[in-house]
Amino acid sequence: MLILGLESSCDETAAALVTGDRRVLAHRLAGQEAAHAPYGGVVPEIAARAHVEALEPLIEAAFSDAGVTLHDVDAVAATAGPGLIGGVMVGLVTGKALAHAAGKPLVAVNHLEGHALSPRLADPDLDFPYLLLLVSGGHCQLLLVENVGRYRRLATTIDDAAGEAFDKTAKLLGLGFPGGPAVERAAALGDPRAVPLPRPLKGAAEPHFSFAGLKSAVARAVGQHGAEDIAASFQAAVVDCLLDRTRKALVGIEARPTALVVAGGVAANGAVRSALQALASEHGLRFVAPPLWLCTDNAAMIGWAGAERFAAGLTDPLDTPARARWSLDPNAAPARGAGVKA
């Protein structure tokens, strides 16, 4: 099985060719950091235009790298949401056009499912069900991954995601964009106990996350403490919150999961990975995290999710819409204050 994967949900444009036996034959990616850096964050209109310019050459390069053509693929998988709607539309429309032109099935992939299944691309021994902490720029959720297409949301953020808090902290401290790696570098030079910062919802009965108050506390600390100390204290607060909420999920889960898994852009953070690995050991569980390049947005995870869905007989019509919001668990109970962000 050979799947063409396309990703364009935020500020990474990517194309990949992935096989059903977990081989990534080609992966091409174009970032947009220079275009968005002056604004300290992703500008949707700039991102969408950049996707239009970059996607076709990346697809051609991926086919050349793998030594195959469009007619050799079994299906085309494209991110159909959630994300910045302009960017999502670029990738999805391109995927639809290629599928239609070659007479191939379309697999419309939920970007979050790409993250959720990406650890299985890197680890063939990872079996369902596993407990997943999906932590990225736009999302912070705990999910029981029961099977392909079956996700039970145990917790979500009621306001901001952890990755968004990293980016905002980097902007407040003048550390540059992208913010996550910049904060981690600065944190390595600071004292994590120097700045008293809150741990929102730590110890709370409800299972969810919250990072808006932590961002506000960072803003108040700017000018009173050094940037490195603020970064280190902020990172420590985020880790404490993630650990507390994940521990709560592990204690409350009915069936024992096969592993504790982390995925998403913030999963590339070394402090987060180390703390979660210790938590998994505490509960006698395997800890699984994708390699760093699979944590951030990429097309290999979309291709792999497409391969898993295609193997399960899950394909989509060409009139499948692009979605700015798309929950992995449509039956999840509403989270206080989260609204459509859940």
Phi, psi and chi 1 to 4 in degrees:
 res  aa     phi    psi   chi1   chi2   chi3   chi4
   1 MET       -  134.5 -177.1 -161.9  -49.2      -
   2 LEU  -130.3  125.4 -179.5   62.4      -      -
   3 ILE  -121.8  133.0  -53.3  -65.6      -      -
   4 LEU   -90.1  122.2  170.4   65.5      -      -
   5 GLY  -109.8  137.9      -      -      -      -
   6 LEU  -127.2  135.0  -54.4  177.2      -      -
   7 GLU  -133.2  130.5  159.4   61.4   21.3      -
   8 SER  -157.5   34.9   60.2      -      -      -
   9 SER   -80.9  -19.6   64.4      -      -      -
  10 CYS  -137.2 -106.4 -169.5      -      -      -
  11 ASP  -121.2   19.4   62.4  -27.0      -      -
  12 GLU  -118.0  126.1  -53.1  -76.8   -1.2      -
  13 THR  -102.4  129.9  -43.2      -      -      -
  14 ALA  -151.4  150.6      -      -      -      -
  15 ALA  -138.6  140.4      -      -      -      -
  16 ALA  -146.3  155.6      -      -      -      -
  17 LEU  -120.5  118.5  -72.3  154.5      -      -
  18 VAL  -126.8  139.2 -178.9      -      -      -
  19 THR   -99.1  163.9   70.5      -      -      -
  20 GLY   -69.4  -14.5      -      -      -      -
  21 ASP  -103.0   29.1   59.3   -4.8      -      -
  22 ARG    72.4   25.5  -66.3  177.8  168.2   82.3
  23 ARG   -98.1  130.6  -70.9  178.0  -64.7  135.9
  24 VAL   -96.6  100.9  179.7      -      -      -
  25 LEU   -73.8  -28.9  -59.0 -173.7      -      -
  26 ALA  -159.7  145.7      -      -      -      -
  27 HIS  -149.7  118.5 -174.8 -101.8      -      -
  28 ARG  -118.8  136.0  -71.6  -70.9 -174.8  127.9
  29 LEU  -141.3  139.5 -177.5  143.8      -      -
  30 ALA  -125.0  121.6      -      -      -      -
  31 GLY   -91.3  169.7      -      -      -      -
  32 GLN  -129.5   25.0  -56.7  174.3   10.6      -
  33 GLU   -56.1  -43.6  -71.2   87.7   -6.6      -
  34 ALA   -62.8  -36.7      -      -      -      -
  35 ALA   -69.9  -33.1      -      -      -      -
  36 HIS   -98.3  -16.1  -60.0  -70.7      -      -
  37 ALA   -54.3  -41.3      -      -      -      -
  38 PRO   -61.5  -20.1  -23.6   34.9      -      -
  39 TYR  -100.5   -7.8  -53.0   96.4      -      -
  40 GLY    71.6   16.2      -      -      -      -
  41 GLY   179.2  174.6      -      -      -      -
  42 VAL   -80.0  127.7  177.5      -      -      -
  43 VAL   -97.7  114.5 -179.3      -      -      -
  44 PRO   -54.8  -42.9  -28.0   36.3      -      -
  45 GLU   -65.9  -41.4  -66.7   81.0    2.9      -
  46 ILE   -64.3  -41.5  -67.4  175.4      -      -
  47 ALA   -61.4  -45.4      -      -      -      -
  48 ALA   -62.7  -42.3      -      -      -      -
  49 ARG   -64.5  -39.0  -66.9 -168.4 -168.0  101.6
  50 ALA   -65.5  -37.4      -      -      -      -
  51 HIS   -61.5  -42.6  -70.9  -49.3      -      -
  52 VAL   -58.1  -42.9  171.1      -      -      -
  53 GLU   -73.4  -34.1  -64.6  173.6   -1.3      -
  54 ALA   -92.0  -28.9      -      -      -      -
  55 LEU   -65.5  -47.9 -170.1   53.0      -      -
  56 GLU   -60.8  -47.0 -177.6  179.6  -10.8      -
  57 PRO   -61.3  -34.2  -22.8   32.8      -      -
  58 LEU   -67.1  -40.6  -70.3  177.8      -      -
  59 ILE   -63.3  -45.3  -65.5  170.0      -      -
  60 GLU   -61.3  -41.4  -68.3  177.3   -8.9      -
  61 ALA   -66.3  -38.7      -      -      -      -
  62 ALA   -63.7  -43.5      -      -      -      -
  63 PHE   -62.2  -40.9  -81.9  126.9      -      -
  64 SER   -64.3  -42.7  177.1      -      -      -
  65 ASP   -60.5  -40.8  -69.2  -14.7      -      -
  66 ALA   -84.7  -14.9      -      -      -      -
  67 GLY    70.2   32.7      -      -      -      -
  68 VAL  -130.8  175.0  -60.7      -      -      -
  69 THR  -123.8  173.3   70.2      -      -      -
  70 LEU   -57.4  -35.6  175.7   61.2      -      -
  71 HIS   -71.3  -11.4  -65.2  -76.1      -      -
  72 ASP   -85.5  -15.6  -65.1  -45.0      -      -
  73 VAL   -80.6  154.1  -52.5      -      -      -
  74 ASP   -91.7  -25.9  -66.5  -71.7      -      -
  75 ALA  -161.9  160.9      -      -      -      -
  76 VAL  -112.4  122.5  177.8      -      -      -
  77 ALA  -109.9  128.1      -      -      -      -
  78 ALA  -135.4  142.3      -      -      -      -
  79 THR   -62.9  126.8  -61.8      -      -      -
  80 ALA  -111.0    7.0      -      -      -      -
  81 GLY   137.5  174.0      -      -      -      -
  82 PRO   -77.1  165.9   30.1  -34.9      -      -
  83 GLY   159.3 -167.9      -      -      -      -
  84 LEU   -70.0  118.9  -57.9  176.9      -      -
  85 ILE   -60.4  -35.5 -166.7   63.9      -      -
  86 GLY   -62.9  -44.2      -      -      -      -
  87 GLY   -67.6  -43.1      -      -      -      -
  88 VAL   -57.3  -42.4  171.9      -      -      -
  89 MET   -62.9  -37.0  -70.4  175.1   65.8      -
  90 VAL   -60.7  -50.5  172.0      -      -      -
  91 GLY   -68.5  -41.9      -      -      -      -
  92 LEU   -68.2  -43.2 -178.0   57.9      -      -
  93 VAL   -63.8  -39.3  168.1      -      -      -
  94 THR   -62.6  -44.0  -58.8      -      -      -
  95 GLY   -61.6  -42.1      -      -      -      -
  96 LYS   -62.2  -43.2  -71.1  177.6  177.9 -179.9
  97 ALA   -63.1  -43.5      -      -      -      -
  98 LEU   -66.9  -41.7  -67.8  172.5      -      -
  99 ALA   -63.1  -43.8      -      -      -      -
 100 HIS   -65.6  -44.0  178.7   68.7      -      -
 101 ALA   -64.1  -36.8      -      -      -      -
 102 ALA   -96.8   -2.5      -      -      -      -
 103 GLY    67.5   35.5      -      -      -      -
 104 LYS  -107.1  153.3  -55.7  -67.6 -177.9  178.1
 105 PRO   -67.4  150.1  -16.7   29.2      -      -
 106 LEU  -102.8  135.4  172.1   73.6      -      -
 107 VAL  -117.4  110.6 -176.7      -      -      -
 108 ALA   -86.7  110.9      -      -      -      -
 109 VAL   -99.0  132.4  175.1      -      -      -
 110 ASN   -72.0  125.0 -174.4  -47.5      -      -
 111 HIS   -55.1  -36.7  179.9   79.7      -      -
 112 LEU   -67.7  -33.8  -57.5 -176.6      -      -
 113 GLU   -67.6  -32.7 -174.7  170.5   40.3      -
 114 GLY   -58.3  -47.3      -      -      -      -
 115 HIS   -64.2  -42.2  -78.7  -56.6      -      -
 116 ALA   -64.1  -34.2      -      -      -      -
 117 LEU   -96.4   -9.8  -64.3  176.8      -      -
 118 SER   -58.1  -34.7   64.1      -      -      -
 119 PRO   -61.8  -27.1  -25.0   36.2      -      -
 120 ARG   -74.6  -21.7  -76.8  172.6   49.4   82.5
 121 LEU   -68.2  -38.7  172.1   59.0      -      -
 122 ALA   -88.3  -22.6      -      -      -      -
 123 ASP  -129.1   97.5 -172.0  -21.2      -      -
 124 PRO   -66.9  -13.6   22.0  -32.3      -      -
 125 ASP   -90.7   -1.2  -63.7  -36.9      -      -
 126 LEU   -79.9  112.6  178.4   58.9      -      -
 127 ASP  -106.8  157.9  -65.6  -35.1      -      -
 128 PHE   -78.0  152.5  -56.7  113.4      -      -
 129 PRO   -89.6  147.7   32.9  -34.0      -      -
 130 TYR  -130.3  153.4   51.8   87.6      -      -
 131 LEU   -89.4  122.9  179.3   63.4      -      -
 132 LEU  -114.3  126.5  170.1   69.9      -      -
 133 LEU   -96.0  108.0  173.3   61.7      -      -
 134 LEU   -99.6  109.5 -161.7  167.6      -      -
 135 VAL  -133.2  114.3   57.8      -      -      -
 136 SER  -145.7 -168.6   66.9      -      -      -
 137 GLY   -67.5  -31.3      -      -      -      -
 138 GLY  -111.6   -8.5      -      -      -      -
 139 HIS  -142.4  147.9  -58.3  -87.6      -      -
 140 CYS  -146.0  104.6 -171.3      -      -      -
 141 GLN  -139.6  153.4  -60.2 -177.0    1.6      -
 142 LEU  -111.3  124.8  -78.8  160.7      -      -
 143 LEU  -129.5  139.5  -61.3  155.0      -      -
 144 LEU   -92.1  110.5 -175.9   62.9      -      -
 145 VAL   -86.2  101.2 -179.2      -      -      -
 146 GLU   -86.8  -31.2  -61.1  176.1  -34.4      -
 147 ASN  -176.8  177.7 -149.8  -37.0      -      -
 148 VAL   -62.8  123.9  177.0      -      -      -
 149 GLY    82.0    0.9      -      -      -      -
 150 ARG  -124.7  107.2  -75.2  174.5   45.6 -160.1
 151 TYR  -133.3  130.0  -53.2   93.1      -      -
 152 ARG  -111.4  113.6 -174.8  147.2   57.4   91.4
 153 ARG   -79.6  122.5 -163.2 -161.9   76.0 -159.2
 154 LEU   -97.3  -27.6  -53.3  176.5      -      -
 155 ALA  -159.9  155.6      -      -      -      -
 156 THR  -149.1  171.5 -172.4      -      -      -
 157 THR   -81.5  139.8  178.5      -      -      -
 158 ILE   -90.7   -4.0   63.7  172.5      -      -
 159 ASP  -145.2  -89.2   41.0   53.6      -      -
 160 ASP  -104.9  155.6  -60.0  -38.7      -      -
 161 ALA   -85.7  159.5      -      -      -      -
 162 ALA   -61.9  -41.9      -      -      -      -
 163 GLY   -63.6  -37.1      -      -      -      -
 164 GLU   -65.6  -35.8 -162.9  -83.8  -22.9      -
 165 ALA   -66.6  -38.1      -      -      -      -
 166 PHE   -60.7  -46.4  -92.9   95.3      -      -
 167 ASP   -64.2  -41.8  -73.1  -20.4      -      -
 168 LYS   -66.8  -39.2 -177.9   61.3  177.9  -66.7
 169 THR   -63.0  -43.1  -66.1      -      -      -
 170 ALA   -60.3  -40.3      -      -      -      -
 171 LYS   -66.1  -43.0 -172.1  172.4 -176.7  177.7
 172 LEU   -62.8  -33.8  -72.1  167.6      -      -
 173 LEU   -91.7   -2.0  -62.2  177.6      -      -
 174 GLY    68.2   34.5      -      -      -      -
 175 LEU   -91.6   -7.8  -61.9  177.6      -      -
 176 GLY    98.0 -179.9      -      -      -      -
 177 PHE  -128.4  139.5  176.4   83.2      -      -
 178 PRO   -72.6  147.7   25.8  -33.5      -      -
 179 GLY   -77.5  -35.4      -      -      -      -
 180 GLY   -56.1  -56.2      -      -      -      -
 181 PRO   -62.5  -33.9  -22.8   33.5      -      -
 182 ALA   -66.3  -42.4      -      -      -      -
 183 VAL   -65.6  -41.2  170.2      -      -      -
 184 GLU   -62.2  -40.7 -175.1  174.7   10.1      -
 185 ARG   -64.6  -44.0  -72.4 -168.3  -63.0  -89.8
 186 ALA   -66.8  -37.4      -      -      -      -
 187 ALA   -62.3  -31.2      -      -      -      -
 188 ALA   -64.7  -18.1      -      -      -      -
 189 LEU  -102.2   -3.4  -56.1  174.0      -      -
 190 GLY  -112.4  179.6      -      -      -      -
 191 ASP  -103.5  114.6  178.8   -2.6      -      -
 192 PRO   -68.3   -8.3   23.6  -32.6      -      -
 193 ARG  -104.9    3.3  -61.7  170.8  -61.9  -81.8
 194 ALA   -73.1  -33.9      -      -      -      -
 195 VAL  -118.5  120.2 -174.7      -      -      -
 196 PRO   -73.6  106.3   25.6  -31.5      -      -
 197 LEU  -118.3  149.1  -66.3  175.6      -      -
 198 PRO   -73.6  159.5   29.3  -37.0      -      -
 199 ARG  -117.8   82.6  -88.7   70.4  171.4  160.2
 200 PRO   -57.0  132.5  -24.9   34.6      -      -
 201 LEU    67.7    4.0  -67.2 -174.2      -      -
 202 LYS   -61.9  126.8 -177.7  177.1  178.2 -179.5
 203 GLY    82.4   -1.9      -      -      -      -
 204 ALA   -71.9  153.2      -      -      -      -
 205 ALA   -69.0  -36.8      -      -      -      -
 206 GLU   -71.3  153.2   64.8  177.6  -60.7      -
 207 PRO   -87.5   -3.1   31.5  -35.3      -      -
 208 HIS   -84.9  176.2  -58.0  -56.6      -      -
 209 PHE  -108.6  159.3  -60.0   89.3      -      -
 210 SER  -154.2  132.4  171.6      -      -      -
 211 PHE  -130.0   -0.7  -66.2  100.3      -      -
 212 ALA   -64.3  -42.9      -      -      -      -
 213 GLY   -65.7  -34.0      -      -      -      -
 214 LEU   -66.0  -40.9  177.2   57.0      -      -
 215 LYS   -60.5  -42.4  -72.3 -164.4  -43.4 -178.4
 216 SER   -64.2  -38.5  -62.1      -      -      -
 217 ALA   -66.1  -37.6      -      -      -      -
 218 VAL   -61.9  -43.6  168.7      -      -      -
 219 ALA   -59.4  -38.5      -      -      -      -
 220 ARG   -71.9  -26.4  -68.5 -168.6  -66.4  -90.1
 221 ALA   -80.0  -20.9      -      -      -      -
 222 VAL   -61.1  131.3  173.1      -      -      -
 223 GLY    93.1  -18.3      -      -      -      -
 224 GLN  -101.5  -18.9  -58.6 -179.7   38.7      -
 225 HIS  -138.4  162.5  -58.6  -88.9      -      -
 226 GLY   -71.4  153.2      -      -      -      -
 227 ALA   -60.1  -40.9      -      -      -      -
 228 GLU   -65.1  -40.9  -70.0   83.6    2.9      -
 229 ASP   -66.8  -39.4  -74.7  -16.2      -      -
 230 ILE   -64.3  -44.4  -64.8  175.1      -      -
 231 ALA   -60.8  -45.0      -      -      -      -
 232 ALA   -65.5  -41.2      -      -      -      -
 233 SER   -69.4  -38.3  -60.3      -      -      -
 234 PHE   -62.8  -48.4  163.4   80.0      -      -
 235 GLN   -60.7  -40.5 -178.1  172.7  -95.5      -
 236 ALA   -63.4  -38.1      -      -      -      -
 237 ALA   -65.9  -43.1      -      -      -      -
 238 VAL   -61.6  -46.4  170.7      -      -      -
 239 VAL   -59.6  -43.6  169.2      -      -      -
 240 ASP   -59.5  -42.9  -75.6   -9.8      -      -
 241 CYS   -65.5  -45.9  -67.9      -      -      -
 242 LEU   -61.7  -43.0  -64.7  177.3      -      -
 243 LEU   -64.0  -45.3  -82.1 -177.8      -      -
 244 ASP   -61.7  -45.8  178.6   74.2      -      -
 245 ARG   -69.9  -37.7  -54.9  -73.3   81.3 -167.8
 246 THR   -69.4  -39.3  -55.2      -      -      -
 247 ARG   -61.2  -40.7 -178.0  179.1  -73.6  109.8
 248 LYS   -60.7  -42.0 -178.7  176.4  179.4   60.0
 249 ALA   -65.1  -41.1      -      -      -      -
 250 LEU   -63.6  -38.3  -77.3  170.4      -      -
 251 VAL   -71.4  -35.3  170.6      -      -      -
 252 GLY   -90.8   -8.9      -      -      -      -
 253 ILE   -71.6  141.4 -155.6  165.9      -      -
 254 GLU   -74.7  -56.9  -58.5   92.0  -13.7      -
 255 ALA   -94.9  140.1      -      -      -      -
 256 ARG   -68.9  124.6 -178.1  175.2  172.8   82.4
 257 PRO   -74.1  160.2   27.0  -33.1      -      -
 258 THR   -75.8  -22.4   63.3      -      -      -
 259 ALA  -165.5  160.8      -      -      -      -
 260 LEU  -100.2  124.0  172.7   59.5      -      -
 261 VAL  -124.7  142.4 -179.2      -      -      -
 262 VAL  -124.6  141.7   65.3      -      -      -
 263 ALA  -151.4  166.1      -      -      -      -
 264 GLY   103.2  168.9      -      -      -      -
 265 GLY   -57.8  -39.0      -      -      -      -
 266 VAL   -71.3  -16.3 -179.8      -      -      -
 267 ALA   -65.6  -13.4      -      -      -      -
 268 ALA   -78.6  -11.7      -      -      -      -
 269 ASN   -72.8  125.1 -179.6  -78.2      -      -
 270 GLY   -63.2  -39.7      -      -      -      -
 271 ALA   -65.9  -38.9      -      -      -      -
 272 VAL   -64.7  -45.9  170.2      -      -      -
 273 ARG   -62.9  -44.4  -70.0  165.9   85.3  100.3
 274 SER   -62.8  -43.4  -64.0      -      -      -
 275 ALA   -66.1  -41.1      -      -      -      -
 276 LEU   -68.9  -35.5  -70.0  171.1      -      -
 277 GLN   -61.9  -41.2 -174.0  166.7   25.6      -
 278 ALA   -65.8  -38.7      -      -      -      -
 279 LEU   -64.3  -41.8  179.5   63.1      -      -
 280 ALA   -61.0  -43.9      -      -      -      -
 281 SER   -61.5  -39.0  -63.4      -      -      -
 282 GLU   -58.2  -32.3  176.2 -174.2  -41.0      -
 283 HIS  -103.0    8.8  -72.8  -95.1      -      -
 284 GLY    67.6   32.7      -      -      -      -
 285 LEU  -113.9  152.2  -68.3  171.8      -      -
 286 ARG   -65.3  145.7  -71.7 -177.4   65.0 -146.8
 287 PHE  -112.3  128.8  173.9   67.1      -      -
 288 VAL  -128.1  127.7  178.4      -      -      -
 289 ALA  -136.4  137.1      -      -      -      -
 290 PRO   -65.4  159.6  -13.2   27.0      -      -
 291 PRO   -57.9  156.4   18.0  -29.4      -      -
 292 LEU   -54.9  -38.7  -62.7 -176.4      -      -
 293 TRP   -68.6  -20.1   74.0  -87.4      -      -
 294 LEU   -88.9   -8.9  -94.7  179.8      -      -
 295 CYS   -76.2  -46.2  -67.8      -      -      -
 296 THR   -76.9  168.1   51.4      -      -      -
 297 ASP   -58.8  134.4  -69.1   -9.4      -      -
 298 ASN  -158.6  165.6   63.2   87.3      -      -
 299 ALA   -91.6  -17.3      -      -      -      -
 300 ALA   -63.2  -40.6      -      -      -      -
 301 MET   -67.9  -32.7   71.9  178.5 -170.7      -
 302 ILE   -70.5  -41.1  -57.0  -57.0      -      -
 303 GLY   -62.0  -41.1      -      -      -      -
 304 TRP   -68.6  -43.3  174.8 -111.4      -      -
 305 ALA   -60.0  -39.3      -      -      -      -
 306 GLY   -62.0  -40.1      -      -      -      -
 307 ALA   -65.3  -42.7      -      -      -      -
 308 GLU   -65.0  -42.2  -65.7 -120.6   54.0      -
 309 ARG   -69.3  -41.5  -67.8 -173.7   67.7   82.6
 310 PHE   -63.0  -41.2 -176.7   67.6      -      -
 311 ALA   -64.3  -28.0      -      -      -      -
 312 ALA   -88.0    4.5      -      -      -      -
 313 GLY    80.2   20.9      -      -      -      -
 314 LEU  -103.0  102.7  -57.7  172.6      -      -
 315 THR  -125.2  172.9   60.0      -      -      -
 316 ASP  -134.0  151.1  -60.4  -81.2      -      -
 317 PRO   -72.5  161.0   25.8  -33.9      -      -
 318 LEU   -72.8   -9.3  -68.5  178.0      -      -
 319 ASP   -97.1   15.3   61.3   -5.7      -      -
 320 THR   -59.2  128.0  -62.7      -      -      -
 321 PRO   -81.5  155.9   31.4  -36.1      -      -
 322 ALA   -78.2  143.8      -      -      -      -
 323 ARG  -130.5  132.1  -52.5 -173.9 -163.3 -175.8
 324 ALA   -75.7  -34.1      -      -      -      -
 325 ARG  -121.9  138.9  -55.6  -72.9 -175.3 -169.6
 326 TRP  -162.8  103.2 -172.1    4.6      -      -
 327 SER   -77.4  142.1  174.1      -      -      -
 328 LEU   -74.2  -25.1  -85.5 -179.7      -      -
 329 ASP  -126.5   89.2 -179.6    4.7      -      -
 330 PRO   -66.4  -13.9   23.0  -32.4      -      -
 331 ASN   -95.3    3.1  -61.0  -44.7      -      -
 332 ALA   -64.8  142.6      -      -      -      -
 333 ALA   -66.5  145.9      -      -      -      -
 334 PRO   -59.2  141.8  -21.4   32.8      -      -
 335 ALA   -99.1  136.6      -      -      -      -
 336 ARG   -52.9  119.8  172.1 -179.7   64.2   85.8
 337 GLY    81.1  -10.4      -      -      -      -
 338 ALA   -77.4  -31.5      -      -      -      -
 339 GLY    57.4 -138.8      -      -      -      -
 340 VAL   -72.7  -13.0  -63.4      -      -      -
 341 LYS   -67.5  -20.5  -67.0 -175.7   70.8  173.5
 342 ALA   -67.6      -      -      -      -      -
